[in-house]
Amino acid sequence: MRVVLAEDLFLLRDGLVRLLEAYDFEIAAAVESGPELDRALAESKPDVAVVDVRLPPTHTDEGLQCALRARRARPGLPVLVLSQHVEQLYARELLADGSGGVGYLLKDRVFDAEQFVDAVRRVAAGGTAMDPQVIQQLLSRRAGDDQPVGRLTPREREVLELMAQGRSNAAIAAQLVVTERAIAKHTANIFTKLGLEVSDDDNRRVLAVLAFLDRDR
């Protein structure tokens, strides 16, 4: 699996390269700036891009904008972005086109090798990997009594958080130690309360839920 990696801090970039190679990923390019990332994404045609949101020369959202440009040129390009802090605007922009193969992790997650590698693989396969802290903030922002999220039961909110991380019903059932049938019932209730169409496509339902949670009030 070919990866383009963009991270401006040398030690972190080098560490990520070594980590991914240890798990049999091929590093097509490892770059440190926006212009280099633009070229690498266009020339290397990777299976997945792992991109720091903030890159030179602007140190604002250069990495994210490069990734979004690449997705416009190559729809569906899997992109996992890394950020130092939770920025809801970044999550919104990443999810805006509604296509799969997206992830948003805080940089702290890269120190858990298995969790990070699982996220890269999930995104590369067309799935979704959203950081739990991002999901918590989106849920909290829309949890007022006048919002549909506020009508969810505590268990439904727990299921929703795990669903938004990209987990299947089977994985949620295993984590909560309940039957898959029970999770299917909770999931149906969640979609009904949020006014979303029920879908068996795990990635599509995650994107639908996140798009709902992050839309303007």
C-alpha positions as CSV (number, residue, x, y, z in Angstrom):
1,M,0.0,0.0,0.0
2,R,1.6,3.3,-1.2
3,V,1.5,6.2,1.2
4,V,2.3,9.9,0.8
5,L,3.2,11.4,4.1
6,A,3.3,15.2,4.9
7,E,4.7,16.4,8.2
8,D,7.0,19.4,8.7
9,L,8.6,18.2,12.0
10,F,11.6,16.0,11.0
11,L,11.6,13.7,14.0
12,L,7.9,13.0,13.8
13,R,8.0,12.5,10.0
14,D,10.9,10.2,10.3
15,G,9.2,8.3,13.1
16,L,6.0,7.9,11.0
17,V,8.0,6.7,8.0
18,R,9.7,4.0,10.1
19,L,6.4,3.0,11.8
20,L,4.5,2.6,8.5
21,E,7.3,0.7,6.9
22,A,7.4,-1.7,9.8
23,Y,3.8,-2.5,9.0
24,D,4.6,-3.1,5.4
25,F,3.4,0.2,3.9
26,E,5.4,1.6,1.0
27,I,6.3,5.3,1.5
28,A,5.9,6.8,-2.0
29,A,7.0,10.3,-0.6
30,A,7.6,11.9,2.7
31,V,7.5,15.7,2.4
32,E,7.5,18.8,4.7
33,S,5.7,21.6,2.8
34,G,2.5,22.3,0.9
35,P,4.1,22.7,-2.5
36,E,6.0,19.4,-2.1
37,L,2.8,17.7,-1.0
38,D,0.9,19.0,-4.1
39,R,3.6,17.5,-6.3
40,A,3.8,14.2,-4.5
41,L,0.1,13.7,-4.6
42,A,-0.1,14.5,-8.3
43,E,3.0,12.4,-9.3
44,S,2.9,9.4,-6.9
45,K,-0.8,8.5,-7.1
46,P,-0.8,7.0,-3.6
47,D,-3.3,4.6,-2.1
48,V,-3.7,6.9,0.9
49,A,-2.3,10.3,2.0
50,V,-1.4,11.0,5.7
51,V,-1.2,14.8,6.0
52,D,-0.5,17.2,8.8
53,V,-3.1,20.0,8.7
54,R,-0.5,22.8,9.2
55,L,2.4,22.9,6.8
56,P,4.8,25.5,5.4
57,P,4.7,28.0,3.9
58,T,1.5,29.3,5.6
59,H,1.4,27.1,8.8
60,T,-2.4,27.5,8.8
61,D,-4.3,24.8,7.0
62,E,-1.9,24.3,4.0
63,G,-1.9,20.5,4.4
64,L,-5.6,20.3,4.5
65,Q,-6.1,22.5,1.4
66,C,-3.5,20.4,-0.5
67,A,-5.5,17.3,0.4
68,L,-8.8,18.8,-0.7
69,R,-7.3,19.9,-4.0
70,A,-6.0,16.4,-4.6
71,R,-9.4,15.0,-3.8
72,R,-11.0,17.3,-6.3
73,A,-8.5,16.2,-8.9
74,R,-8.9,12.5,-7.9
75,P,-12.3,12.0,-6.3
76,G,-12.3,9.5,-3.5
77,L,-8.6,9.8,-2.8
78,P,-8.3,8.5,0.8
79,V,-6.9,11.1,3.2
80,L,-6.1,10.9,6.9
81,V,-5.3,14.3,8.4
82,L,-3.4,14.9,11.6
83,S,-3.9,17.9,13.8
84,Q,-2.5,19.1,17.1
85,H,-5.9,20.4,18.3
86,V,-9.6,19.7,17.5
87,E,-10.7,22.1,14.8
88,Q,-14.4,21.5,13.8
89,L,-13.9,23.6,10.6
90,Y,-11.3,21.1,9.4
91,A,-13.7,18.2,10.0
92,R,-16.4,20.0,8.1
93,E,-14.2,20.7,5.1
94,L,-12.9,17.2,5.0
95,L,-16.4,15.7,5.0
96,A,-18.0,18.3,2.7
97,D,-17.9,16.2,-0.5
98,G,-19.6,13.3,1.2
99,S,-17.2,10.7,-0.3
100,G,-15.5,8.0,1.8
101,G,-11.9,7.4,2.7
102,V,-11.5,10.2,5.2
103,G,-10.0,10.4,8.7
104,Y,-9.2,13.1,11.2
105,L,-6.9,12.2,14.1
106,L,-5.2,14.2,16.8
107,K,-1.4,13.8,16.8
108,D,-1.5,12.1,20.2
109,R,-3.0,9.1,18.5
110,V,0.1,8.4,16.4
111,F,1.9,7.3,19.6
112,D,-0.5,4.3,19.8
113,A,1.0,2.4,16.8
114,E,-1.8,-0.2,16.4
115,Q,-4.6,2.5,16.6
116,F,-2.8,4.7,14.1
117,V,-2.0,1.9,11.6
118,D,-5.6,0.7,11.9
119,A,-6.8,4.2,11.1
120,V,-4.6,4.4,8.0
121,R,-5.7,1.0,6.8
122,R,-9.4,1.8,7.4
123,V,-9.2,5.1,5.5
124,A,-7.2,3.5,2.6
125,A,-10.0,0.9,2.3
126,G,-12.5,3.7,1.9
127,G,-13.6,3.8,5.5
128,T,-13.8,6.6,8.1
129,A,-11.6,7.2,11.1
130,M,-12.6,10.1,13.3
131,D,-10.9,11.0,16.5
132,P,-13.1,10.5,19.6
133,Q,-12.4,14.0,20.8
134,V,-13.6,15.5,17.5
135,I,-16.8,13.5,17.8
136,Q,-17.3,14.5,21.4
137,Q,-17.1,18.2,20.5
138,L,-19.5,17.8,17.6
139,L,-22.0,15.9,19.9
140,S,-21.7,18.5,22.7
141,R,-22.2,21.4,20.3
142,R,-25.5,19.9,19.1
143,A,-26.8,18.3,22.3
144,G,-29.2,21.1,23.4
145,D,-32.8,20.1,24.1
146,D,-34.0,21.8,20.9
147,Q,-31.7,19.6,18.8
148,P,-32.4,16.0,17.7
149,V,-29.1,14.9,19.3
150,G,-30.5,16.0,22.7
151,R,-33.4,13.5,22.3
152,L,-31.0,10.5,22.2
153,T,-30.8,8.3,25.2
154,P,-27.4,7.9,27.0
155,R,-27.0,4.5,25.4
156,E,-27.9,5.8,21.9
157,R,-25.3,8.6,22.3
158,E,-22.7,6.0,23.2
159,V,-23.6,4.0,20.1
160,L,-23.5,7.1,18.0
161,E,-20.0,8.1,19.2
162,L,-18.7,4.6,18.3
163,M,-20.5,4.7,15.0
164,A,-19.0,8.0,14.1
165,Q,-15.5,6.6,14.8
166,G,-16.2,4.2,11.9
167,R,-17.1,1.1,13.8
168,S,-19.5,-1.5,12.5
169,N,-22.5,-2.8,14.4
170,A,-20.5,-6.0,15.2
171,A,-17.6,-4.0,16.6
172,I,-19.8,-1.8,18.7
173,A,-21.7,-4.8,20.1
174,A,-18.4,-6.4,21.1
175,Q,-17.1,-3.2,22.8
176,L,-20.4,-2.6,24.7
177,V,-20.8,-6.3,25.5
178,V,-24.3,-6.6,24.0
179,T,-25.9,-8.4,21.1
180,E,-25.5,-7.2,17.5
181,R,-29.3,-7.2,17.3
182,A,-29.5,-4.7,20.2
183,I,-27.0,-2.4,18.4
184,A,-29.1,-2.6,15.2
185,K,-32.1,-1.5,17.2
186,H,-30.2,1.4,18.7
187,T,-28.9,2.4,15.3
188,A,-32.4,2.4,13.8
189,N,-33.6,4.6,16.6
190,I,-30.7,7.0,16.2
191,F,-31.3,7.4,12.4
192,T,-35.0,8.0,13.1
193,K,-34.4,10.7,15.7
194,L,-31.7,12.4,13.5
195,G,-34.0,12.3,10.4
196,L,-31.5,10.2,8.4
197,E,-32.1,7.4,6.0
198,V,-31.1,4.0,7.4
199,S,-28.1,2.5,5.5
200,D,-26.3,-0.8,5.8
201,D,-23.2,0.8,4.3
202,D,-21.0,1.5,7.4
203,N,-19.0,4.3,5.8
204,R,-22.0,6.0,4.3
205,R,-23.8,6.0,7.6
206,V,-20.8,7.4,9.5
207,L,-20.5,10.3,7.0
208,A,-24.2,11.0,7.1
209,V,-24.2,11.2,10.9
210,L,-21.1,13.4,11.0
211,A,-22.4,15.6,8.3
212,F,-25.6,16.0,10.3
213,L,-23.8,16.7,13.5
214,D,-21.5,19.3,11.9
215,R,-24.0,21.2,9.8
216,D,-24.8,24.8,10.7
217,R,-27.5,25.3,13.3
